[in-house]
Amino acid sequence: MAVTASPVSQRERQVIDLSFLLNHASHVLATRMTAAFAEIGITPRDYCVLAHAMSGEYTQIELAKLSDLDKTTMLNTLDELERAGYAVRRPSPADRRVRIVAVTPAGAGLVATGHQVADRVHGEVLDALRPQERQAFTGALTGLVTGLLAEPVECDRPVRRARVPG
């Protein structure tokens, strides 16, 4: 018997369950992205790291922060990207103990293709909405993530952030 995810009964609630809606939408979008990136042989995390690495000369630690990854996950991801020939780590000219991540030509081509994959998936999702809904949705969501929901709040029990599978 298949069980479909659903919010806690709305009858007992005063306000719509945004946590459920946003978490469910995020999870399903992540599965769509993972499936789409598999078509080109990488994960969304690989794409994220490569795309960030192309935007400047970053150390592994800086790139981990930009990509919202812990150090261990970043090291494993870079190991895989290096083995595949998409990235290289080279000593920093400023501090030879530090490694700068550079994207190879093959990696740059993969990022360009990855942009098309991400745009396709995002476009499919947005195309499920009528044009005026699209504008209202993206405008409202942008307003939230640049306003009230821009930064996490301090809490006694830290909330683990969901990671994109890969």
Phi and psi in degrees as GROMACS dihedral restraints (atoms count N, CA, C in turn):
[ dihedral_restraints ]
;  ai    aj    ak    al  type     phi  dphi    fc
    3     4     5     6     1   -81.3    20    10
    4     5     6     7     1   138.0    20    10
    6     7     8     9     1  -112.7    20    10
    7     8     9    10     1   125.3    20    10
    9    10    11    12     1   -93.6    20    10
   10    11    12    13     1   134.2    20    10
   12    13    14    15     1   -63.8    20    10
   13    14    15    16     1   140.3    20    10
   15    16    17    18     1  -153.5    20    10
   16    17    18    19     1   156.4    20    10
   18    19    20    21     1   -71.5    20    10
   19    20    21    22     1   164.9    20    10
   21    22    23    24     1   -58.4    20    10
   22    23    24    25     1   145.2    20    10
   24    25    26    27     1   -42.9    20    10
   25    26    27    28     1   124.1    20    10
   27    28    29    30     1   -69.9    20    10
   28    29    30    31     1   -18.9    20    10
   30    31    32    33     1   -60.9    20    10
   31    32    33    34     1   -32.3    20    10
   33    34    35    36     1   -90.9    20    10
   34    35    36    37     1     1.3    20    10
   36    37    38    39     1  -109.8    20    10
   37    38    39    40     1   149.6    20    10
   39    40    41    42     1   -92.3    20    10
   40    41    42    43     1   -27.8    20    10
   42    43    44    45     1  -130.4    20    10
   43    44    45    46     1   144.1    20    10
   45    46    47    48     1   -56.3    20    10
   46    47    48    49     1   144.9    20    10
   48    49    50    51     1   -77.3    20    10
   49    50    51    52     1    85.4    20    10
   51    52    53    54     1   -63.1    20    10
   52    53    54    55     1   -35.9    20    10
   54    55    56    57     1   -58.6    20    10
   55    56    57    58     1   -48.3    20    10
   57    58    59    60     1   -62.1    20    10
   58    59    60    61     1   -50.3    20    10
   60    61    62    63     1   -59.1    20    10
   61    62    63    64     1   -47.8    20    10
   63    64    65    66     1   -69.1    20    10
   64    65    66    67     1   -42.1    20    10
   66    67    68    69     1   -64.9    20    10
   67    68    69    70     1   -43.9    20    10
   69    70    71    72     1   -64.8    20    10
   70    71    72    73     1   -46.7    20    10
   72    73    74    75     1   -60.9    20    10
   73    74    75    76     1   -42.2    20    10
   75    76    77    78     1   -63.4    20    10
   76    77    78    79     1   -43.6    20    10
   78    79    80    81     1   -64.0    20    10
   79    80    81    82     1   -46.9    20    10
   81    82    83    84     1   -66.9    20    10
   82    83    84    85     1   -38.9    20    10
   84    85    86    87     1   -62.5    20    10
   85    86    87    88     1   -40.6    20    10
   87    88    89    90     1   -62.4    20    10
   88    89    90    91     1   -38.3    20    10
   90    91    92    93     1   -68.2    20    10
   91    92    93    94     1   -38.3    20    10
   93    94    95    96     1   -63.7    20    10
   94    95    96    97     1   -43.4    20    10
   96    97    98    99     1   -65.0    20    10
   97    98    99   100     1   -42.2    20    10
   99   100   101   102     1   -62.0    20    10
  100   101   102   103     1   -43.8    20    10
  102   103   104   105     1   -64.2    20    10
  103   104   105   106     1   -41.4    20    10
  105   106   107   108     1   -67.8    20    10
  106   107   108   109     1   -42.5    20    10
  108   109   110   111     1   -69.3    20    10
  109   110   111   112     1   -27.1    20    10
  111   112   113   114     1   -61.5    20    10
  112   113   114   115     1   -28.2    20    10
  114   115   116   117     1   -60.2    20    10
  115   116   117   118     1   -28.4    20    10
  117   118   119   120     1  -108.4    20    10
  118   119   120   121     1     9.7    20    10
  120   121   122   123     1    84.0    20    10
  121   122   123   124     1    17.5    20    10
  123   124   125   126     1  -134.2    20    10
  124   125   126   127     1   175.6    20    10
  126   127   128   129     1  -106.2    20    10
  127   128   129   130     1   163.5    20    10
  129   130   131   132     1   -57.6    20    10
  130   131   132   133     1   -34.5    20    10
  132   133   134   135     1   -65.1    20    10
  133   134   135   136     1   -43.4    20    10
  135   136   137   138     1   -56.9    20    10
  136   137   138   139     1   -47.4    20    10
  138   139   140   141     1   -59.8    20    10
  139   140   141   142     1   -46.2    20    10
  141   142   143   144     1   -59.1    20    10
  142   143   144   145     1   -48.3    20    10
  144   145   146   147     1   -63.5    20    10
  145   146   147   148     1   -47.2    20    10
  147   148   149   150     1   -63.0    20    10
  148   149   150   151     1   -43.6    20    10
  150   151   152   153     1   -63.6    20    10
  151   152   153   154     1   -43.2    20    10
  153   154   155   156     1   -64.8    20    10
  154   155   156   157     1   -41.2    20    10
  156   157   158   159     1   -62.6    20    10
  157   158   159   160     1   -30.4    20    10
  159   160   161   162     1   -72.8    20    10
  160   161   162   163     1   -17.7    20    10
  162   163   164   165     1   -87.1    20    10
  163   164   165   166     1     0.9    20    10
  165   166   167   168     1   172.9    20    10
  166   167   168   169     1  -178.7    20    10
  168   169   170   171     1   -97.3    20    10
  169   170   171   172     1   101.7    20    10
  171   172   173   174     1  -115.5    20    10
  172   173   174   175     1   145.0    20    10
  174   175   176   177     1   -74.2    20    10
  175   176   177   178     1   167.4    20    10
  177   178   179   180     1   -58.6    20    10
  178   179   180   181     1   -41.3    20    10
  180   181   182   183     1   -67.4    20    10
  181   182   183   184     1   -43.0    20    10
  183   184   185   186     1   -62.5    20    10
  184   185   186   187     1   -41.8    20    10
  186   187   188   189     1   -66.2    20    10
  187   188   189   190     1   -36.3    20    10
  189   190   191   192     1   -61.8    20    10
  190   191   192   193     1   -43.4    20    10
  192   193   194   195     1   -65.4    20    10
  193   194   195   196     1   -44.7    20    10
  195   196   197   198     1   -60.8    20    10
  196   197   198   199     1   -36.3    20    10
  198   199   200   201     1   -91.3    20    10
  199   200   201   202     1     0.0    20    10
  201   202   203   204     1    57.7    20    10
  202   203   204   205     1    48.7    20    10
  204   205   206   207     1  -122.9    20    10
  205   206   207   208     1   148.8    20    10
  207   208   209   210     1   -76.6    20    10
  208   209   210   211     1   165.7    20    10
  210   211   212   213     1   -60.7    20    10
  211   212   213   214     1   -41.1    20    10
  213   214   215   216     1   -64.9    20    10
  214   215   216   217     1   -45.1    20    10
  216   217   218   219     1   -63.3    20    10
  217   218   219   220     1   -40.3    20    10
  219   220   221   222     1   -62.3    20    10
  220   221   222   223     1   -45.4    20    10
  222   223   224   225     1   -61.3    20    10
  223   224   225   226     1   -44.5    20    10
  225   226   227   228     1   -63.0    20    10
  226   227   228   229     1   -41.5    20    10
  228   229   230   231     1   -64.2    20    10
  229   230   231   232     1   -44.9    20    10
  231   232   233   234     1   -66.1    20    10
  232   233   234   235     1   -36.8    20    10
  234   235   236   237     1   -58.0    20    10
  235   236   237   238     1   -46.2    20    10
  237   238   239   240     1   -64.3    20    10
  238   239   240   241     1   -43.2    20    10
  240   241   242   243     1   -66.1    20    10
  241   242   243   244     1   -36.7    20    10
  243   244   245   246     1   -67.0    20    10
  244   245   246   247     1   -45.4    20    10
  246   247   248   249     1   -59.2    20    10
  247   248   249   250     1   -36.0    20    10
  249   250   251   252     1   -80.1    20    10
  250   251   252   253     1    -9.1    20    10
  252   253   254   255     1    84.5    20    10
  253   254   255   256     1    19.5    20    10
  255   256   257   258     1   -97.0    20    10
  256   257   258   259     1   -18.3    20    10
  258   259   260   261     1  -149.3    20    10
  259   260   261   262     1   158.2    20    10
  261   262   263   264     1  -135.8    20    10
  262   263   264   265     1   151.1    20    10
  264   265   266   267     1  -110.5    20    10
  265   266   267   268     1   129.7    20    10
  267   268   269   270     1  -131.1    20    10
  268   269   270   271     1   153.9    20    10
  270   271   272   273     1   -61.7    20    10
  271   272   273   274     1   143.1    20    10
  273   274   275   276     1   -72.1    20    10
  274   275   276   277     1   138.7    20    10
  276   277   278   279     1   -65.5    20    10
  277   278   279   280     1   -25.8    20    10
  279   280   281   282     1   -82.1    20    10
  280   281   282   283     1   -31.8    20    10
  282   283   284   285     1  -152.2    20    10
  283   284   285   286     1   104.1    20    10
  285   286   287   288     1   -66.7    20    10
  286   287   288   289     1    -9.9    20    10
  288   289   290   291     1   -80.0    20    10
  289   290   291   292     1   -17.1    20    10
  291   292   293   294     1   -99.6    20    10
  292   293   294   295     1   141.9    20    10
  294   295   296   297     1  -105.5    20    10
  295   296   297   298     1   134.4    20    10
  297   298   299   300     1  -100.2    20    10
  298   299   300   301     1   137.4    20    10
  300   301   302   303     1   -95.9    20    10
  301   302   303   304     1   126.1    20    10
  303   304   305   306     1  -119.9    20    10
  304   305   306   307     1   143.6    20    10
  306   307   308   309     1   -93.0    20    10
  307   308   309   310     1   132.8    20    10
  309   310   311   312     1   -77.9    20    10
  310   311   312   313     1   167.5    20    10
  312   313   314   315     1   -56.2    20    10
  313   314   315   316     1   -39.1    20    10
  315   316   317   318     1   -64.1    20    10
  316   317   318   319     1   -39.7    20    10
  318   319   320   321     1   -66.0    20    10
  319   320   321   322     1   -39.0    20    10
  321   322   323   324     1   -64.1    20    10
  322   323   324   325     1   -39.1    20    10
  324   325   326   327     1   -64.4    20    10
  325   326   327   328     1   -37.7    20    10
  327   328   329   330     1   -66.8    20    10
  328   329   330   331     1   -37.8    20    10
  330   331   332   333     1   -63.9    20    10
  331   332   333   334     1   -43.3    20    10
  333   334   335   336     1   -60.2    20    10
  334   335   336   337     1   -44.3    20    10
  336   337   338   339     1   -66.0    20    10
  337   338   339   340     1   -38.8    20    10
  339   340   341   342     1   -60.8    20    10
  340   341   342   343     1   -37.6    20    10
  342   343   344   345     1   -58.9    20    10
  343   344   345   346     1   -42.3    20    10
  345   346   347   348     1   -65.6    20    10
  346   347   348   349     1   -40.0    20    10
  348   349   350   351     1   -63.4    20    10
  349   350   351   352     1   -49.7    20    10
  351   352   353   354     1   -61.5    20    10
  352   353   354   355     1   -44.0    20    10
  354   355   356   357     1   -62.0    20    10
  355   356   357   358     1   -38.6    20    10
  357   358   359   360     1   -63.0    20    10
  358   359   360   361     1   -48.5    20    10
  360   361   362   363     1   -65.0    20    10
  361   362   363   364     1   -46.2    20    10
  363   364   365   366     1   -62.2    20    10
  364   365   366   367     1   -39.3    20    10
  366   367   368   369     1   -63.2    20    10
  367   368   369   370     1   -40.9    20    10
  369   370   371   372     1   -60.3    20    10
  370   371   372   373     1   -42.4    20    10
  372   373   374   375     1   -66.4    20    10
  373   374   375   376     1   -48.2    20    10
  375   376   377   378     1   -66.5    20    10
  376   377   378   379     1   -31.1    20    10
  378   379   380   381     1   -68.2    20    10
  379   380   381   382     1   -15.4    20    10
  381   382   383   384     1   -73.9    20    10
  382   383   384   385     1    -9.9    20    10
  384   385   386   387     1  -106.3    20    10
  385   386   387   388     1   151.9    20    10
  387   388   389   390     1   -68.9    20    10
  388   389   390   391     1   153.5    20    10
  390   391   392   393     1   -50.2    20    10
  391   392   393   394     1   -44.4    20    10
  393   394   395   396     1   -69.4    20    10
  394   395   396   397     1   -31.6    20    10
  396   397   398   399     1   -67.8    20    10
  397   398   399   400     1   -40.7    20    10
  399   400   401   402     1   -56.7    20    10
  400   401   402   403     1   -50.2    20    10
  402   403   404   405     1   -64.6    20    10
  403   404   405   406     1   -43.0    20    10
  405   406   407   408     1   -64.9    20    10
  406   407   408   409     1   -43.6    20    10
  408   409   410   411     1   -63.1    20    10
  409   410   411   412     1   -53.4    20    10
  411   412   413   414     1   -66.7    20    10
  412   413   414   415     1   -35.6    20    10
  414   415   416   417     1   -66.0    20    10
  415   416   417   418     1   -45.2    20    10
  417   418   419   420     1   -66.5    20    10
  418   419   420   421     1   -43.9    20    10
  420   421   422   423     1   -64.8    20    10
  421   422   423   424     1   -41.5    20    10
  423   424   425   426     1   -61.8    20    10
  424   425   426   427     1   -42.2    20    10
  426   427   428   429     1   -60.6    20    10
  427   428   429   430     1   -40.2    20    10
  429   430   431   432     1   -67.3    20    10
  430   431   432   433     1   -46.4    20    10
  432   433   434   435     1   -76.7    20    10
  433   434   435   436     1   -12.3    20    10
  435   436   437   438     1  -103.9    20    10
  436   437   438   439     1    -2.9    20    10
  438   439   440   441     1  -120.8    20    10
  439   440   441   442     1  -114.0    20    10
  441   442   443   444     1   -55.1    20    10
  442   443   444   445     1   -35.8    20    10
  444   445   446   447     1  -103.6    20    10
  445   446   447   448     1    26.6    20    10
  447   448   449   450     1   -72.9    20    10
  448   449   450   451     1   -37.4    20    10
  450   451   452   453     1  -130.7    20    10
  451   452   453   454     1   142.4    20    10
  453   454   455   456     1   -65.6    20    10
  454   455   456   457     1   152.0    20    10
  456   457   458   459     1   -96.1    20    10
  457   458   459   460     1   156.6    20    10
  459   460   461   462     1   -67.6    20    10
  460   461   462   463     1   139.3    20    10
  462   463   464   465     1  -149.3    20    10
  463   464   465   466     1   154.5    20    10
  465   466   467   468     1   -63.3    20    10
  466   467   468   469     1   -37.9    20    10
  468   469   470   471     1  -111.6    20    10
  469   470   471   472     1   101.8    20    10
  471   472   473   474     1   -55.9    20    10
  472   473   474   475     1   141.8    20    10
  474   475   476   477     1   -93.7    20    10
  475   476   477   478     1   125.6    20    10
  477   478   479   480     1   -74.5    20    10
  478   479   480   481     1   135.8    20    10
  480   481   482   483     1   -86.2    20    10
  481   482   483   484     1   131.7    20    10
  483   484   485   486     1   -64.5    20    10
  484   485   486   487     1   137.9    20    10
  486   487   488   489     1  -104.1    20    10
  487   488   489   490     1   149.7    20    10
  489   490   491   492     1   -70.5    20    10
  490   491   492   493     1   129.6    20    10
  492   493   494   495     1   -62.4    20    10
  493   494   495   496     1   151.8    20    10
